[in-house]
Amino acid sequence: MKIFVCVFMIFLSLKAEDFITKMEYAKMLYSNPRGIGCIACHGARGEGSVIAKYKHKGKQLELVAPAINELSKDRFFKALKGTDSVMPKYFLTNNEIEALYFYVTSEVNR
């Protein structure tokens, strides 16, 4: 019984960081935060991409996901918290947004 209590106390003292690195967590969020990943529109490294090409009133147009890997942290947060864009709302926590920002601006990701 004493061994069980000791193991249980050690387990309680562990944090998420003990199981997964910050970069692994951030990459996981970027790949699939809430059903569709940032990667689908913004590219593998946040470089941006063309989502769709279409014609409107005879003009060829493109729906473009902008590059997000060089945004300021303030602009990045505003884009994810805002409501005036084509981007889906993921209802991310500030910690999740912080992790995503870390990922797309990290030199390891480039």
N, C-alpha and C positions, 0 to 999 in steps of 0.2 A: 504494500500500500504506500509506503514512504517513497518508493521509486516512482510510482504513478504520480504522486503529488509533486515530486521534483520535476519530472518530465512535463507535467501540466504547467507548472510555474514558468519553466523555460519557454514553453510554447506561447504562453501569454505575453512574455516579454519581447517576442519577435515582432518585427514590423514588416510591412510589405517590402521595404527596401532590402530586407534580409533574404527574400525569395527571388526577387527580380531586380535587375539594375534599372536606374532611371532611364537609360537609353532604351532598354528592352521594353519598358512600360510605355515610353513615348512612341516608339516604333509601332507597338501594338495598337495604341490609340490612333495613330496616323493611318494605319492600314484599315481599321474598322471601328470607329468610335461608337456608332449607333446604327448599324445596319449597312451603311455605305461609307467607305473610307474616303478620307481627304485625298488619298492617292489616286482615286478614280478620276478626279477632275484636275487636281493641282500637280499631278505627276509624282514620280518616285522621290524627288528631292524638293518638292515645293516650287519647281521652276515654272509652273503654269502650263496650260495646254488648251487646244481648241476642243470644246465639248461637242459642238454641233455646227454644221454648215446648213444654211437654209436660204430660201428665197422669200423675199417680202416685197410685194409691189414691184416685181421684176428685178429687184436688186439682190445680188448674192451677199449674204451676211454671215457672220460667225458669232457664236456664243463662246466667249473665251473666259476661262478660269484664270485669273491673274497669278503671277508669280507671288508667292508668299514668303519665300526664304530670305528676303531682304527688307521686310517690313519692320518698322519700329515695334517695340512691344506694345505700346499704347494703341497703335493702329491695328495690330493683330488682335488684341482684346476687343476693340470696338467692332471689328469685322465679325467676330464670332458672337458677340452679344447683340449686335444690331438686328434690325428687322426690315431694312429697306433694300434687300438684295435678292438675287436669284438663289443664293446659297441656302440649303436647307438648315433648319434650326436643329441643333443637336442637344441643346440644354446641358451644355458642359459645365462642370464646376470650374472655379478659378484655378484649382490645382491641375485639372485636366488641361485647361488652356495653357497654363504655365509649362506643362510637360510637352505639349504640342509645339509651343514656341521654341523650347529647348531643342527639340528634335529638328525642326526645319532650319534653325539657324546654326546648328552644330556643324563644326568643320568635319566631323566624322561622317556626316550625312552628305557631304559634297563630293 
